[in-house]
Amino acid sequence: MESTRGLPLEVRLSAYLDGQLPEEEVEEINVLLAADDEARAVYEKLKLGSEFGARAFDRMLQEPIPLDLVRNIKEASRNEEEAPKLGFVGAPVAAVPAGRRSAFWPQALAASLVIFLSGGAVGYLISEQKQTAFQAASNQFAPARTWLDDIADYHRIYSRQARHLVEVPANDAAHIVEWLSASTGVKFQLPDLSAEKLTFEGARLLVAGGKPTAQLLYRDTDNEVFAICFLQSEPIDGKTSLAESMRNDIGLVSWQKGNASYVVVGPSADPNLERIAEAVSTTI
C-alpha cells in the first residue's frame, strides 16, 4: 500500500474508503474525519457515490446482453474452425484465428469499460441528486431560525472575551443609553442588578433576526457573563409572560413588552437566570 500524503483530499478519502491506506495513514484519516466537518461531508459523498455506483453496475450486469455484442459473438463463432463433435478430452481442437480474436475482444473490452464507467457516472449522479434532495428536505423540515438563535451564537463568542467583552465600557453609561436607543428604536434605562450580584461591564450593538440589537453585558462574582438583549418588534399591549429556552450550554429567558422583544442570556446551568430576567423585566 503506497502513501497518499500530499495528494488531494478526495484521493486520500477514496483510498481510505477502499482500504488501500497504510495503518499510520488510516489513523490520520480517522482523526481528520473526527475533527473536520468538511472532510466528513466529502467522505459521505464518496461513500454514497461508491455504494450507488456498485449497485448500478450490478444491475447493469443483470441486463440482457446488447444485440450488437451478441451478433459479434455469433460472427466470431461462425468463423472458427468447427471442432470435432465426438472425441476424447485430449482430442485437438482448432484454435480461434488470431484475426477474429483481435476483431472481437477490443469490442468486448470497450463494452465492458463503457458499462463500468457508466456505472460510476450513474452512481455519482444519483449520489449528487440524493444529496440535493436530502438537503432540500432538511431545509424544509428544519425549525426556522429566530433572533434568539443569533443571540445565543453571539453570547457564546463574546462571553469568552477578556479584553474585548464590550464596545463601550460601563463608565460611559449615558452614551450607551443614547447610542443604543437611537440605534434600535427602543427606549430603555440600564437595569441595576447589584442585588443579583451582577456588575455592569458595558454594551455592544449586534444584528439579530436582521435587526439592530442592543446587548448589555454583566459579570457575576464567579466571572460568568450574563447579557440583556433587545430589539424593536411589532407592538403589543402590555407584556407577555417569561419564556425559557436553551441552546446547548446557553440559557435564555425572553419576553415582549410594548414595541420591543427582550431576552436575558446566561449559562444554562445557572438557577438564578429566571429571577434575573424577572428583575430586568420590571426595571428596563
C-alpha positions as CSV (number, residue, x, y, z in Angstrom):
1,M,0.0,0.0,0.0
2,E,1.5,3.3,-1.1
3,S,1.4,6.5,0.9
4,T,-1.2,9.2,-0.3
5,R,0.3,12.0,1.8
6,G,0.4,15.3,-0.2
7,L,-2.4,14.1,-2.6
8,P,-5.8,15.8,-2.8
9,L,-8.3,15.1,0.0
10,E,-10.7,13.2,-2.4
11,V,-7.9,10.9,-3.4
12,R,-6.9,10.1,0.2
13,L,-10.5,9.5,1.2
14,S,-11.1,7.3,-1.8
15,A,-8.1,5.2,-0.8
16,Y,-9.3,5.1,2.8
17,L,-12.8,4.0,1.6
18,D,-11.3,1.2,-0.5
19,G,-9.0,0.0,2.4
20,Q,-5.8,0.9,0.4
21,L,-4.0,3.0,3.1
22,P,-1.2,2.1,5.3
23,E,-2.1,1.8,9.0
24,E,-0.5,5.0,10.1
25,E,-2.4,6.9,7.4
26,V,-5.7,5.2,8.4
27,E,-5.2,6.7,11.9
28,E,-4.5,10.2,10.3
29,I,-7.8,10.0,8.3
30,N,-9.7,8.8,11.4
31,V,-8.5,11.9,13.3
32,L,-9.3,14.1,10.3
33,L,-12.9,12.8,10.0
34,A,-13.5,13.2,13.7
35,A,-12.4,16.8,13.7
36,D,-13.2,18.2,10.2
37,D,-16.9,18.7,9.1
38,E,-15.9,19.4,5.5
39,A,-13.8,16.2,5.3
40,R,-16.7,14.2,6.7
41,A,-19.0,15.7,4.1
42,V,-16.6,14.7,1.2
43,Y,-16.2,11.3,2.7
44,E,-20.0,10.7,2.9
45,K,-20.4,11.9,-0.7
46,L,-17.7,9.5,-1.9
47,K,-19.2,6.6,0.2
48,L,-22.7,7.3,-1.1
49,G,-21.5,7.5,-4.7
50,S,-19.5,4.3,-4.4
51,E,-22.5,2.4,-3.0
52,F,-24.8,3.6,-5.7
53,G,-22.3,3.0,-8.4
54,A,-21.7,-0.5,-7.3
55,R,-25.5,-1.2,-7.2
56,A,-26.0,0.4,-10.6
57,F,-23.1,-1.7,-12.0
58,D,-24.6,-4.9,-10.6
59,R,-28.0,-4.1,-12.1
60,M,-26.3,-3.4,-15.5
61,L,-24.6,-6.8,-15.4
62,Q,-28.1,-8.4,-15.0
63,E,-29.5,-6.6,-18.0
64,P,-29.8,-8.6,-21.4
65,I,-26.6,-8.6,-23.5
66,P,-26.8,-5.9,-26.2
67,L,-27.8,-7.2,-29.6
68,D,-24.6,-5.8,-31.2
69,L,-22.5,-7.7,-28.8
70,V,-24.5,-10.9,-29.4
71,R,-24.0,-10.5,-33.2
72,N,-20.3,-10.1,-32.8
73,I,-20.1,-13.2,-30.7
74,K,-22.1,-15.2,-33.3
75,E,-20.0,-13.8,-36.1
76,A,-16.8,-14.8,-34.3
77,S,-18.2,-18.3,-33.7
78,R,-19.1,-18.9,-37.3
79,N,-15.6,-18.1,-38.4
80,E,-14.0,-20.5,-36.1
81,E,-12.9,-23.8,-37.5
82,E,-15.5,-26.4,-36.4
83,A,-14.3,-28.6,-33.6
84,P,-15.0,-32.4,-33.8
85,K,-18.4,-33.3,-32.4
86,L,-17.1,-36.6,-31.0
87,G,-13.8,-37.4,-29.4
88,F,-11.8,-37.7,-26.3
89,V,-10.8,-34.9,-23.9
90,G,-7.3,-34.9,-25.4
91,A,-8.5,-34.5,-29.0
92,P,-7.1,-31.4,-30.6
93,V,-9.4,-28.6,-31.2
94,A,-8.8,-25.9,-33.7
95,A,-7.8,-22.5,-32.2
96,V,-9.7,-19.3,-32.9
97,P,-7.9,-17.4,-35.7
98,A,-5.9,-14.6,-34.3
99,G,-7.5,-12.1,-36.7
100,R,-11.0,-12.9,-35.3
101,R,-9.9,-12.7,-31.7
102,S,-8.4,-9.3,-32.3
103,A,-11.6,-8.1,-34.0
104,F,-13.9,-9.2,-31.2
105,W,-12.1,-8.7,-27.9
106,P,-11.4,-5.0,-28.3
107,Q,-15.2,-4.5,-28.8
108,A,-16.0,-6.6,-25.8
109,L,-13.3,-4.8,-23.7
110,A,-14.7,-1.5,-24.9
111,A,-18.2,-2.6,-24.0
112,S,-17.1,-3.6,-20.5
113,L,-15.3,-0.3,-20.0
114,V,-18.4,1.6,-21.1
115,I,-20.5,-0.4,-18.6
116,F,-18.1,0.2,-15.8
117,L,-17.7,3.9,-16.4
118,S,-21.4,4.3,-16.9
119,G,-22.0,2.6,-13.6
120,G,-19.6,5.0,-11.9
121,A,-21.1,8.0,-13.5
122,V,-24.7,6.9,-12.7
123,G,-23.6,6.3,-9.1
124,Y,-22.1,9.8,-8.8
125,L,-25.1,11.5,-10.4
126,I,-27.5,9.6,-8.2
127,S,-25.4,10.5,-5.2
128,E,-25.5,14.2,-6.1
129,Q,-29.3,14.1,-6.7
130,K,-29.9,12.3,-3.4
131,Q,-27.6,14.7,-1.5
132,T,-29.5,17.7,-3.1
133,A,-32.9,16.1,-2.2
134,F,-31.7,15.4,1.3
135,Q,-30.5,19.0,1.8
136,A,-33.8,20.3,0.5
137,A,-35.8,18.0,2.8
138,S,-33.6,19.1,5.7
139,N,-34.2,22.8,4.9
140,Q,-37.9,22.2,4.6
141,F,-38.4,20.5,7.9
142,A,-35.7,22.2,10.0
143,P,-37.1,24.6,12.6
144,A,-37.0,28.2,11.5
145,R,-34.1,30.2,12.9
146,T,-35.1,33.1,15.2
147,W,-33.3,36.1,16.6
148,L,-32.7,34.1,19.8
149,D,-30.5,31.7,17.9
150,D,-28.4,34.7,16.7
151,I,-28.2,36.0,20.3
152,A,-27.1,32.6,21.6
153,D,-24.3,32.5,19.0
154,Y,-23.1,36.0,19.9
155,H,-23.2,35.2,23.6
156,R,-21.2,32.1,23.1
157,I,-18.4,34.1,21.4
158,Y,-18.4,37.4,23.4
159,S,-18.8,35.8,26.8
160,R,-15.3,34.2,26.3
161,Q,-13.7,37.6,25.5
162,A,-11.5,39.1,28.2
163,R,-10.2,42.4,27.0
164,H,-12.8,42.8,24.3
165,L,-16.0,41.9,26.0
166,V,-17.8,45.2,25.2
167,E,-17.6,48.0,22.6
168,V,-18.5,50.8,25.1
169,P,-17.5,50.4,28.7
170,A,-19.8,50.8,31.7
171,N,-18.2,54.2,32.7
172,D,-19.9,55.7,29.6
173,A,-23.4,54.8,30.7
174,A,-25.1,57.9,29.4
175,H,-23.7,57.4,25.9
176,I,-24.7,53.7,26.0
177,V,-28.3,54.6,26.6
178,E,-28.4,57.4,24.0
179,W,-26.5,55.3,21.4
180,L,-28.5,52.0,21.7
181,S,-31.9,53.8,22.0
182,A,-31.2,55.6,18.7
183,S,-29.8,52.5,17.0
184,T,-32.6,50.1,18.0
185,G,-35.5,52.4,18.3
186,V,-36.2,51.1,21.8
187,K,-36.2,53.5,24.8
188,F,-34.7,51.9,27.9
189,Q,-32.8,52.5,31.1
190,L,-29.8,50.5,32.4
191,P,-31.0,47.9,35.0
192,D,-29.2,47.9,38.3
193,L,-28.6,44.2,39.0
194,S,-26.3,44.6,42.0
195,A,-28.9,42.9,44.2
196,E,-28.3,39.8,41.9
197,K,-24.5,40.2,42.4
198,L,-24.1,41.3,38.8
199,T,-21.7,44.1,37.8
200,F,-22.4,46.1,34.6
201,E,-19.5,45.8,32.2
202,G,-20.7,47.8,29.1
203,A,-22.5,47.3,25.9
204,R,-22.4,46.2,22.2
205,L,-24.6,46.7,19.1
206,L,-25.4,43.4,17.3
207,V,-27.6,42.3,14.4
208,A,-30.1,39.6,15.3
209,G,-33.0,38.5,13.2
210,G,-31.9,41.1,10.6
211,K,-32.4,44.0,13.1
212,P,-30.1,46.2,15.2
213,T,-30.0,44.7,18.6
214,A,-28.6,46.0,21.9
215,Q,-26.5,43.8,24.2
216,L,-25.9,44.9,27.8
217,L,-23.2,42.8,29.5
218,Y,-22.9,41.9,33.2
219,R,-20.5,39.7,35.1
220,D,-21.1,37.8,38.4
221,T,-18.7,37.0,41.2
222,D,-17.8,33.7,39.6
223,N,-16.7,35.6,36.4
224,E,-19.7,34.2,34.5
225,V,-21.1,36.6,31.8
226,F,-24.8,37.5,31.5
227,A,-26.4,39.6,28.9
228,I,-29.6,41.6,28.3
229,C,-30.5,41.9,24.6
230,F,-33.4,43.7,23.0
231,L,-34.7,44.8,19.6
232,Q,-37.7,46.5,18.1
233,S,-40.7,44.3,17.3
234,E,-44.3,44.6,16.3
235,P,-46.0,46.5,19.2
236,I,-48.4,44.7,21.6
237,D,-50.5,45.8,24.6
238,G,-48.9,45.1,27.9
239,K,-46.2,42.4,28.4
240,T,-46.0,38.7,27.6
241,S,-45.0,36.1,30.2
242,L,-41.4,35.0,30.5
243,A,-40.5,32.1,28.2
244,E,-37.5,29.9,29.0
245,S,-35.4,28.1,26.3
246,M,-31.9,26.6,25.8
247,R,-29.4,26.5,23.1
248,N,-27.0,23.8,24.3
249,D,-25.0,25.5,27.1
250,I,-26.8,28.8,26.8
251,G,-30.0,29.6,28.7
252,L,-32.4,32.2,27.5
253,V,-35.5,33.8,29.2
254,S,-37.4,36.0,26.8
255,W,-40.5,38.2,26.7
256,Q,-42.1,41.0,24.8
257,K,-43.2,44.4,26.1
258,G,-44.7,47.3,24.0
259,N,-42.6,47.7,20.8
260,A,-39.7,45.6,21.9
261,S,-38.6,42.0,22.4
262,Y,-36.2,41.2,25.3
263,V,-34.1,38.3,26.4
264,V,-31.7,37.6,29.3
265,V,-28.9,35.2,28.4
266,G,-26.5,33.3,30.6
267,P,-25.2,29.8,31.5
268,S,-28.0,27.3,31.1
269,A,-27.0,25.7,34.4
270,D,-27.5,28.9,36.4
271,P,-30.5,28.5,38.7
272,N,-30.9,32.3,39.1
273,L,-31.5,33.1,35.4
274,E,-35.3,33.4,35.6
275,R,-35.0,35.6,38.7
276,I,-32.6,37.9,36.9
277,A,-35.0,38.1,34.0
278,E,-37.9,39.0,36.3
279,A,-35.8,41.8,37.8
280,V,-34.8,43.1,34.4
281,S,-38.4,43.0,33.0
282,T,-39.6,45.3,35.7
283,T,-36.7,47.8,35.5
284,I,-35.5,48.1,31.9
